[in-house]
Amino acid sequence: MNSTASLARPWALHPFHAAVLGGVLPLFLGALLADYAYWSSYEIQWSNFAAWLLVGAMVITTLALLCALVGLARGSRARAYTGLLVLTWAVGFFNSLHHARDAWAIMPVALVLSGVVTVLALLATWVGFSSLRVGGAR
């Protein structure tokens, strides 16, 4: 009688990784809402608020990306998730650079970029947390 042991375990997020990933979407969503508030009212403080929210989102996204890269180095199979985080980081970086311009010059591109990066952050968060249910409940 032969038996084989499978050492492949399903990929799961480390608690720190999950906490950092949980902060990505709210910050990008806040920046999108601040950009919308600036687009509808032209109060310059909303543009400043969106720029600061983007800085926080980029710091948190960088930490989540570093955690994902460490996971890949340790043999994780989460390539799609890491790719989504890289894309989110890249679009967020260009959005941050665009927000560094004069407040009157950022619209409407800032609103579009914030919308795109928020959708990417939603997808990355979804894919990252959906891996926690792999294998079912015991």
ROMI-654349 format. One record per atom (N, C-alpha, C): residue number from 1; residue in three letters; atom name; x, y, z. Coordinates in steps of 0.1 Angstrom, whole numbers, plus 2048, in hexadecimal, padded with zeros to 3 digits. Example, Ala and Ser with C-alpha at 12.3 -4.5 7.8 and 13.67 -1.06 7.14 Angstrom:
{1, "ALA", "N", {884, 7C7, 84E}}
{1, "ALA", "CA", {87B, 7D3, 84E}}
{1, "ALA", "C", {884, 7DF, 84E}}
{2, "SER", "N", {880, 7EA, 847}}
{2, "SER", "CA", {889, 7F5, 847}}
{2, "SER", "C", {881, 800, 84F}}
! end
This chain:
{1, "MET", "N", {808, 7F4, 800}}
{1, "MET", "CA", {800, 800, 800}}
{1, "MET", "C", {809, 80D, 800}}
{2, "ASN", "N", {807, 815, 7F6}}
{2, "ASN", "CA", {80F, 821, 7F5}}
{2, "ASN", "C", {806, 82D, 7F9}}
{3, "SER", "N", {80D, 837, 800}}
{3, "SER", "CA", {806, 843, 803}}
{3, "SER", "C", {810, 84F, 7FF}}
{4, "THR", "N", {80A, 859, 7FB}}
{4, "THR", "CA", {812, 865, 7F8}}
{4, "THR", "C", {80E, 871, 801}}
{5, "ALA", "N", {817, 878, 805}}
{5, "ALA", "CA", {814, 884, 80D}}
{5, "ALA", "C", {816, 890, 804}}
{6, "SER", "N", {80C, 899, 804}}
{6, "SER", "CA", {80D, 8A5, 7FC}}
{6, "SER", "C", {811, 8B0, 805}}
{7, "LEU", "N", {81C, 8B6, 802}}
{7, "LEU", "CA", {821, 8C1, 80A}}
{7, "LEU", "C", {81C, 8CF, 805}}
{8, "ALA", "N", {815, 8CF, 7FA}}
{8, "ALA", "CA", {810, 8DC, 7F5}}
{8, "ALA", "C", {805, 8E0, 7FE}}
{9, "ARG", "N", {806, 8EC, 803}}
{9, "ARG", "CA", {7FC, 8F1, 80C}}
{9, "ARG", "C", {7F5, 8FD, 805}}
{10, "PRO", "N", {7E9, 900, 807}}
{10, "PRO", "CA", {7E3, 90B, 801}}
{10, "PRO", "C", {7E9, 918, 806}}
{11, "TRP", "N", {7E9, 922, 7FD}}
{11, "TRP", "CA", {7EF, 92F, 801}}
{11, "TRP", "C", {7E6, 936, 80A}}
{12, "ALA", "N", {7EB, 93B, 815}}
{12, "ALA", "CA", {7E3, 943, 81E}}
{12, "ALA", "C", {7EB, 950, 822}}
{13, "LEU", "N", {7E4, 95A, 825}}
{13, "LEU", "CA", {7EA, 967, 829}}
{13, "LEU", "C", {7EF, 966, 837}}
{14, "HIS", "N", {7FB, 96C, 839}}
{14, "HIS", "CA", {800, 96E, 847}}
{14, "HIS", "C", {7F7, 979, 84D}}
{15, "PRO", "N", {7F5, 979, 85A}}
{15, "PRO", "CA", {7ED, 983, 860}}
{15, "PRO", "C", {7F1, 991, 85E}}
{16, "PHE", "N", {7FE, 994, 85E}}
{16, "PHE", "CA", {803, 9A1, 85B}}
{16, "PHE", "C", {7FF, 9A5, 84C}}
{17, "HIS", "N", {801, 99B, 843}}
{17, "HIS", "CA", {7FE, 99E, 835}}
{17, "HIS", "C", {7EF, 9A1, 834}}
{18, "ALA", "N", {7E7, 999, 83B}}
{18, "ALA", "CA", {7D9, 99B, 83A}}
{18, "ALA", "C", {7D5, 9A9, 83F}}
{19, "ALA", "N", {7DB, 9AD, 84A}}
{19, "ALA", "CA", {7D8, 9BA, 850}}
{19, "ALA", "C", {7DC, 9C6, 847}}
{20, "VAL", "N", {7E8, 9C4, 841}}
{20, "VAL", "CA", {7EC, 9CE, 837}}
{20, "VAL", "C", {7E4, 9CF, 82B}}
{21, "LEU", "N", {7E0, 9C3, 826}}
{21, "LEU", "CA", {7D8, 9C2, 81A}}
{21, "LEU", "C", {7CA, 9C8, 81C}}
{22, "GLY", "N", {7C5, 9C7, 829}}
{22, "GLY", "CA", {7B8, 9CC, 82C}}
{22, "GLY", "C", {7B8, 9DC, 82C}}
{23, "GLY", "N", {7C4, 9E2, 82D}}
{23, "GLY", "CA", {7C4, 9F0, 82D}}
{23, "GLY", "C", {7C6, 9F7, 81F}}
{24, "VAL", "N", {7C8, 9EE, 815}}
{24, "VAL", "CA", {7CB, 9F4, 808}}
{24, "VAL", "C", {7BE, 9FA, 801}}
{25, "LEU", "N", {7B4, 9F2, 801}}
{25, "LEU", "CA", {7A7, 9F6, 7FB}}
{25, "LEU", "C", {7A1, A03, 801}}
{26, "PRO", "N", {7A0, A04, 80F}}
{26, "PRO", "CA", {79A, A10, 814}}
{26, "PRO", "C", {7A1, A1D, 811}}
{27, "LEU", "N", {7AE, A1C, 811}}
{27, "LEU", "CA", {7B6, A28, 80E}}
{27, "LEU", "C", {7B4, A2D, 7FF}}
{28, "PHE", "N", {7B5, A23, 7F6}}
{28, "PHE", "CA", {7B2, A27, 7E8}}
{28, "PHE", "C", {7A4, A2B, 7E6}}
{29, "LEU", "N", {79A, A25, 7EC}}
{29, "LEU", "CA", {78D, A29, 7EB}}
{29, "LEU", "C", {78B, A37, 7F1}}
{30, "GLY", "N", {791, A3A, 7FC}}
{30, "GLY", "CA", {791, A48, 802}}
{30, "GLY", "C", {796, A52, 7F8}}
{31, "ALA", "N", {7A1, A4F, 7F2}}
{31, "ALA", "CA", {7A7, A58, 7E8}}
{31, "ALA", "C", {79D, A5A, 7DC}}
{32, "LEU", "N", {797, A50, 7D8}}
{32, "LEU", "CA", {78D, A51, 7CD}}
{32, "LEU", "C", {781, A5A, 7D2}}
{33, "LEU", "N", {77C, A58, 7DE}}
{33, "LEU", "CA", {772, A61, 7E3}}
{33, "LEU", "C", {776, A6F, 7E4}}
{34, "ALA", "N", {782, A71, 7E9}}
{34, "ALA", "CA", {788, A7F, 7EA}}
{34, "ALA", "C", {789, A85, 7DC}}
{35, "ASP", "N", {78E, A7E, 7D2}}
{35, "ASP", "CA", {78F, A83, 7C5}}
{35, "ASP", "C", {781, A87, 7BF}}
{36, "TYR", "N", {777, A7E, 7C2}}
{36, "TYR", "CA", {769, A82, 7BE}}
{36, "TYR", "C", {764, A8E, 7C5}}
{37, "ALA", "N", {767, A90, 7D2}}
{37, "ALA", "CA", {763, A9C, 7D9}}
{37, "ALA", "C", {76A, AA8, 7D3}}
{38, "TYR", "N", {777, AA7, 7CF}}
{38, "TYR", "CA", {77D, AB2, 7C9}}
{38, "TYR", "C", {778, AB5, 7BB}}
{39, "TRP", "N", {774, AAB, 7B4}}
{39, "TRP", "CA", {76F, AAC, 7A6}}
{39, "TRP", "C", {761, AB3, 7A7}}
{40, "SER", "N", {75A, AB0, 7B1}}
{40, "SER", "CA", {74C, AB6, 7B2}}
{40, "SER", "C", {74C, AC4, 7B9}}
{41, "SER", "N", {756, AC7, 7C1}}
{41, "SER", "CA", {755, AD4, 7C9}}
{41, "SER", "C", {761, ADD, 7C6}}
{42, "TYR", "N", {76C, AD8, 7C1}}
{42, "TYR", "CA", {778, AE0, 7BE}}
{42, "TYR", "C", {77E, AE7, 7CB}}
{43, "GLU", "N", {77B, AE1, 7D6}}
{43, "GLU", "CA", {782, AE5, 7E3}}
{43, "GLU", "C", {790, ADE, 7E3}}
{44, "ILE", "N", {79A, AE6, 7E3}}
{44, "ILE", "CA", {7A8, AE1, 7E1}}
{44, "ILE", "C", {7AC, AD7, 7EC}}
{45, "GLN", "N", {7A6, AD9, 7F8}}
{45, "GLN", "CA", {7AA, AD0, 803}}
{45, "GLN", "C", {7A7, AC1, 800}}
{46, "TRP", "N", {79C, ABF, 7F8}}
{46, "TRP", "CA", {799, AB1, 7F4}}
{46, "TRP", "C", {7A4, AAB, 7EB}}
{47, "SER", "N", {7AB, AB3, 7E3}}
{47, "SER", "CA", {7B6, AAE, 7DB}}
{47, "SER", "C", {7C2, AAB, 7E4}}
{48, "ASN", "N", {7C4, AB3, 7EE}}
{48, "ASN", "CA", {7CF, AB0, 7F8}}
{48, "ASN", "C", {7CC, AA4, 800}}
{49, "PHE", "N", {7BF, AA2, 804}}
{49, "PHE", "CA", {7BB, A96, 80B}}
{49, "PHE", "C", {7BD, A8A, 803}}
{50, "ALA", "N", {7BA, A8A, 7F6}}
{50, "ALA", "CA", {7BB, A7F, 7ED}}
{50, "ALA", "C", {7CA, A7B, 7EC}}
{51, "ALA", "N", {7D3, A85, 7EB}}
{51, "ALA", "CA", {7E1, A83, 7E9}}
{51, "ALA", "C", {7E7, A7C, 7F5}}
{52, "TRP", "N", {7E2, A80, 801}}
{52, "TRP", "CA", {7E7, A7A, 80D}}
{52, "TRP", "C", {7E2, A6C, 80F}}
{53, "LEU", "N", {7D6, A6A, 80B}}
{53, "LEU", "CA", {7D0, A5C, 80B}}
{53, "LEU", "C", {7D8, A53, 802}}
{54, "LEU", "N", {7DC, A58, 7F6}}
{54, "LEU", "CA", {7E4, A50, 7ED}}
{54, "LEU", "C", {7F1, A4D, 7F3}}
{55, "VAL", "N", {7F7, A56, 7FA}}
{55, "VAL", "CA", {804, A53, 800}}
{55, "VAL", "C", {803, A48, 80A}}
{56, "GLY", "N", {7F8, A48, 812}}
{56, "GLY", "CA", {7F6, A3D, 81B}}
{56, "GLY", "C", {7F3, A30, 814}}
{57, "ALA", "N", {7EB, A31, 80A}}
{57, "ALA", "CA", {7E8, A25, 802}}
{57, "ALA", "C", {7F4, A1F, 7FC}}
{58, "MET", "N", {7FD, A27, 7F7}}
{58, "MET", "CA", {80A, A22, 7F1}}
{58, "MET", "C", {813, A1C, 7FB}}
{59, "VAL", "N", {813, A21, 807}}
{59, "VAL", "CA", {81C, A1B, 812}}
{59, "VAL", "C", {816, A0D, 815}}
{60, "ILE", "N", {809, A0C, 817}}
{60, "ILE", "CA", {802, A00, 81A}}
{60, "ILE", "C", {803, 9F6, 80F}}
{61, "THR", "N", {802, 9FA, 802}}
{61, "THR", "CA", {803, 9F2, 7F7}}
{61, "THR", "C", {811, 9EC, 7F5}}
{62, "THR", "N", {81B, 9F5, 7F8}}
{62, "THR", "CA", {829, 9F0, 7F8}}
{62, "THR", "C", {82B, 9E5, 802}}
{63, "LEU", "N", {826, 9E7, 80E}}
{63, "LEU", "CA", {828, 9DC, 818}}
{63, "LEU", "C", {821, 9CF, 814}}
{64, "ALA", "N", {815, 9D0, 80E}}
{64, "ALA", "CA", {80E, 9C5, 80A}}
{64, "ALA", "C", {815, 9BE, 7FE}}
{65, "LEU", "N", {81B, 9C6, 7F5}}
{65, "LEU", "CA", {823, 9C1, 7EA}}
{65, "LEU", "C", {82F, 9BA, 7EF}}
{66, "LEU", "N", {836, 9BF, 7F9}}
{66, "LEU", "CA", {842, 9B9, 7FF}}
{66, "LEU", "C", {83E, 9AB, 805}}
{67, "CYS", "N", {832, 9AB, 80C}}
{67, "CYS", "CA", {82E, 99E, 812}}
{67, "CYS", "C", {82B, 994, 807}}
{68, "ALA", "N", {825, 999, 7FC}}
{68, "ALA", "CA", {822, 98F, 7F1}}
{68, "ALA", "C", {82E, 98A, 7EB}}
{69, "LEU", "N", {838, 993, 7E9}}
{69, "LEU", "CA", {845, 98E, 7E3}}
{69, "LEU", "C", {84C, 985, 7EC}}
{70, "VAL", "N", {84B, 987, 7FA}}
{70, "VAL", "CA", {851, 97D, 803}}
{70, "VAL", "C", {84A, 970, 802}}
{71, "GLY", "N", {83D, 971, 800}}
{71, "GLY", "CA", {835, 964, 7FE}}
{71, "GLY", "C", {839, 95D, 7F2}}
{72, "LEU", "N", {83B, 964, 7E7}}
{72, "LEU", "CA", {840, 95E, 7DB}}
{72, "LEU", "C", {84D, 958, 7DC}}
{73, "ALA", "N", {856, 95E, 7E3}}
{73, "ALA", "CA", {864, 959, 7E6}}
{73, "ALA", "C", {863, 94C, 7EE}}
{74, "ARG", "N", {859, 94B, 7F7}}
{74, "ARG", "CA", {857, 93F, 7FF}}
{74, "ARG", "C", {850, 934, 7F8}}
{75, "GLY", "N", {84C, 936, 7EC}}
{75, "GLY", "CA", {846, 92B, 7E4}}
{75, "GLY", "C", {837, 92C, 7E3}}
{76, "SER", "N", {831, 938, 7E5}}
{76, "SER", "CA", {823, 93A, 7E3}}
{76, "SER", "C", {81F, 939, 7D4}}
{77, "ARG", "N", {813, 936, 7D2}}
{77, "ARG", "CA", {80E, 935, 7C4}}
{77, "ARG", "C", {805, 941, 7C1}}
{78, "ALA", "N", {807, 94C, 7C7}}
{78, "ALA", "CA", {7FE, 958, 7C6}}
{78, "ALA", "C", {803, 962, 7BC}}
{79, "ARG", "N", {806, 95D, 7B0}}
{79, "ARG", "CA", {80C, 966, 7A6}}
{79, "ARG", "C", {802, 970, 7A1}}
{80, "ALA", "N", {7F5, 96C, 79F}}
{80, "ALA", "CA", {7EB, 976, 79A}}
{80, "ALA", "C", {7E9, 981, 7A5}}
{81, "TYR", "N", {7E8, 97D, 7B1}}
{81, "TYR", "CA", {7E7, 987, 7BC}}
{81, "TYR", "C", {7F3, 991, 7BC}}
{82, "THR", "N", {7FF, 98B, 7BB}}
{82, "THR", "CA", {80A, 994, 7BB}}
{82, "THR", "C", {80A, 99D, 7AF}}
{83, "GLY", "N", {806, 998, 7A4}}
{83, "GLY", "CA", {805, 9A0, 798}}
{83, "GLY", "C", {7FB, 9AB, 799}}
{84, "LEU", "N", {7F0, 9A8, 79F}}
{84, "LEU", "CA", {7E6, 9B3, 7A2}}
{84, "LEU", "C", {7EB, 9BD, 7AB}}
{85, "LEU", "N", {7F3, 9B9, 7B5}}
{85, "LEU", "CA", {7F9, 9C3, 7BF}}
{85, "LEU", "C", {803, 9CC, 7B8}}
{86, "VAL", "N", {80B, 9C6, 7AF}}
{86, "VAL", "CA", {815, 9CE, 7A7}}
{86, "VAL", "C", {80E, 9D8, 79E}}
{87, "LEU", "N", {803, 9D4, 798}}
{87, "LEU", "CA", {7FC, 9DD, 78F}}
{87, "LEU", "C", {7F5, 9E8, 797}}
{88, "THR", "N", {7F0, 9E4, 7A3}}
{88, "THR", "CA", {7EA, 9EE, 7AC}}
{88, "THR", "C", {7F4, 9F8, 7B0}}
{89, "TRP", "N", {800, 9F3, 7B4}}
{89, "TRP", "CA", {80A, 9FC, 7B9}}
{89, "TRP", "C", {80F, A06, 7AD}}
{90, "ALA", "N", {810, A00, 7A1}}
{90, "ALA", "CA", {815, A09, 796}}
{90, "ALA", "C", {80B, A14, 793}}
{91, "VAL", "N", {7FE, A10, 792}}
{91, "VAL", "CA", {7F4, A1A, 78F}}
{91, "VAL", "C", {7F2, A24, 79A}}
{92, "GLY", "N", {7F3, A1F, 7A6}}
{92, "GLY", "CA", {7F3, A28, 7B2}}
{92, "GLY", "C", {7FF, A32, 7B2}}
{93, "PHE", "N", {80B, A2D, 7AE}}
{93, "PHE", "CA", {816, A36, 7AD}}
{93, "PHE", "C", {814, A41, 7A3}}
{94, "PHE", "N", {80F, A3D, 797}}
{94, "PHE", "CA", {80D, A48, 78D}}
{94, "PHE", "C", {802, A51, 792}}
{95, "ASN", "N", {7F8, A4C, 799}}
{95, "ASN", "CA", {7ED, A54, 79E}}
{95, "ASN", "C", {7F3, A5E, 7A9}}
{96, "SER", "N", {7FC, A59, 7B1}}
{96, "SER", "CA", {803, A62, 7BB}}
{96, "SER", "C", {80B, A6D, 7B4}}
{97, "LEU", "N", {812, A69, 7A9}}
{97, "LEU", "CA", {81A, A73, 7A2}}
{97, "LEU", "C", {810, A7E, 79B}}
{98, "HIS", "N", {805, A79, 797}}
{98, "HIS", "CA", {7FB, A82, 790}}
{98, "HIS", "C", {7F5, A8C, 79B}}
{99, "HIS", "N", {7F3, A87, 7A7}}
{99, "HIS", "CA", {7ED, A8F, 7B2}}
{99, "HIS", "C", {7F8, A99, 7B7}}
{100, "ALA", "N", {804, A98, 7B3}}
{100, "ALA", "CA", {80E, AA1, 7B7}}
{100, "ALA", "C", {80E, AAE, 7AF}}
{101, "ARG", "N", {806, AAE, 7A5}}
{101, "ARG", "CA", {804, ABA, 79D}}
{101, "ARG", "C", {7FC, AC4, 7A3}}
{102, "ASP", "N", {7FA, AD0, 79D}}
{102, "ASP", "CA", {7F1, ADA, 7A2}}
{102, "ASP", "C", {7E3, AD4, 7A3}}
{103, "ALA", "N", {7DB, AD9, 7AD}}
{103, "ALA", "CA", {7CE, AD3, 7B0}}
{103, "ALA", "C", {7C5, AD5, 7A4}}
{104, "TRP", "N", {7C6, AE0, 79D}}
{104, "TRP", "CA", {7BD, AE3, 791}}
{104, "TRP", "C", {7C0, ADB, 785}}
{105, "ALA", "N", {7CD, AD5, 785}}
{105, "ALA", "CA", {7D1, ACE, 779}}
{105, "ALA", "C", {7CF, ABF, 77A}}
{106, "ILE", "N", {7CB, ABA, 785}}
{106, "ILE", "CA", {7CA, AAB, 787}}
{106, "ILE", "C", {7BD, AA5, 782}}
{107, "MET", "N", {7B3, AAD, 780}}
{107, "MET", "CA", {7A6, AA8, 77C}}
{107, "MET", "C", {7A5, AA8, 76D}}
{108, "PRO", "N", {79E, A9F, 767}}
{108, "PRO", "CA", {797, A93, 76C}}
{108, "PRO", "C", {7A0, A86, 76C}}
{109, "VAL", "N", {7AD, A87, 769}}
{109, "VAL", "CA", {7B5, A7B, 768}}
{109, "VAL", "C", {7B6, A75, 776}}
{110, "ALA", "N", {7B7, A7D, 780}}
{110, "ALA", "CA", {7B9, A78, 78E}}
{110, "ALA", "C", {7AD, A70, 792}}
{111, "LEU", "N", {7A1, A74, 78F}}
{111, "LEU", "CA", {795, A6C, 792}}
{111, "LEU", "C", {795, A5F, 78B}}
{112, "VAL", "N", {799, A5F, 77E}}
{112, "VAL", "CA", {799, A52, 777}}
{112, "VAL", "C", {7A4, A49, 77C}}
{113, "LEU", "N", {7B0, A4E, 77F}}
{113, "LEU", "CA", {7BB, A46, 785}}
{113, "LEU", "C", {7B7, A40, 792}}
{114, "SER", "N", {7B0, A49, 79A}}
{114, "SER", "CA", {7AC, A44, 7A7}}
{114, "SER", "C", {7A1, A39, 7A6}}
{115, "GLY", "N", {799, A3A, 79C}}
{115, "GLY", "CA", {78F, A30, 79A}}
{115, "GLY", "C", {795, A23, 795}}
{116, "VAL", "N", {79F, A24, 78D}}
{116, "VAL", "CA", {7A6, A18, 788}}
{116, "VAL", "C", {7AD, A11, 793}}
{117, "VAL", "N", {7B5, A19, 79B}}
{117, "VAL", "CA", {7BD, A13, 7A5}}
{117, "VAL", "C", {7B4, A0D, 7B1}}
{118, "THR", "N", {7A8, A13, 7B3}}
{118, "THR", "CA", {79F, A0D, 7BD}}
{118, "THR", "C", {79A, A00, 7B8}}
{119, "VAL", "N", {796, 9FF, 7AB}}
{119, "VAL", "CA", {792, 9F2, 7A6}}
{119, "VAL", "C", {79D, 9E7, 7A7}}
{120, "LEU", "N", {7A9, 9EB, 7A4}}
{120, "LEU", "CA", {7B4, 9E2, 7A5}}
{120, "LEU", "C", {7B7, 9DE, 7B3}}
{121, "ALA", "N", {7B5, 9E7, 7BC}}
{121, "ALA", "CA", {7B7, 9E4, 7CB}}
{121, "ALA", "C", {7AC, 9DB, 7CF}}
{122, "LEU", "N", {7A0, 9DD, 7CA}}
{122, "LEU", "CA", {795, 9D4, 7CE}}
{122, "LEU", "C", {797, 9C6, 7C9}}
{123, "LEU", "N", {79C, 9C5, 7BC}}
{123, "LEU", "CA", {79F, 9B7, 7B7}}
{123, "LEU", "C", {7AB, 9B1, 7BE}}
{124, "ALA", "N", {7B5, 9B8, 7C1}}
{124, "ALA", "CA", {7C1, 9B2, 7C9}}
{124, "ALA", "C", {7BC, 9AE, 7D7}}
{125, "THR", "N", {7B4, 9B6, 7DD}}
{125, "THR", "CA", {7AF, 9B2, 7EB}}
{125, "THR", "C", {7A6, 9A6, 7EA}}
{126, "TRP", "N", {79E, 9A5, 7E0}}
{126, "TRP", "CA", {795, 99A, 7DE}}
{126, "TRP", "C", {79D, 98D, 7DB}}
{127, "VAL", "N", {7A6, 98E, 7D2}}
{127, "VAL", "CA", {7AE, 982, 7CF}}
{127, "VAL", "C", {7B7, 97E, 7DB}}
{128, "GLY", "N", {7BC, 988, 7E2}}
{128, "GLY", "CA", {7C5, 985, 7EE}}
{128, "GLY", "C", {7BD, 97E, 7F9}}
{129, "PHE", "N", {7B1, 983, 7FC}}
{129, "PHE", "CA", {7A9, 97D, 807}}
{129, "PHE", "C", {7A1, 971, 802}}
{130, "SER", "N", {79F, 96F, 7F5}}
{130, "SER", "CA", {798, 963, 7F1}}
{130, "SER", "C", {7A0, 956, 7F3}}
{131, "SER", "N", {7AD, 957, 7F4}}
{131, "SER", "CA", {7B6, 94C, 7F6}}
{131, "SER", "C", {7B4, 946, 804}}
{132, "LEU", "N", {7AE, 94E, 80D}}
{132, "LEU", "CA", {7AD, 949, 81B}}
{132, "LEU", "C", {7A2, 93D, 81C}}
{133, "ARG", "N", {79A, 93C, 812}}
{133, "ARG", "CA", {78F, 932, 812}}
{133, "ARG", "C", {793, 926, 80B}}
{134, "VAL", "N", {79F, 925, 805}}
{134, "VAL", "CA", {7A3, 919, 7FE}}
{134, "VAL", "C", {7A4, 90E, 807}}
{135, "GLY", "N", {79E, 903, 804}}
{135, "GLY", "CA", {79F, 8F6, 80C}}
{135, "GLY", "C", {792, 8F4, 814}}
{136, "GLY", "N", {78A, 8FD, 815}}
{136, "GLY", "CA", {77D, 8FB, 81D}}
{136, "GLY", "C", {77F, 8FC, 82C}}
{137, "ALA", "N", {774, 8FB, 833}}
{137, "ALA", "CA", {774, 8FC, 842}}
{137, "ALA", "C", {776, 8EE, 847}}
{138, "ARG", "N", {77C, 8EC, 852}}
{138, "ARG", "CA", {77E, 8E0, 859}}
{138, "ARG", "C", {778, 8E0, 867}}
! end
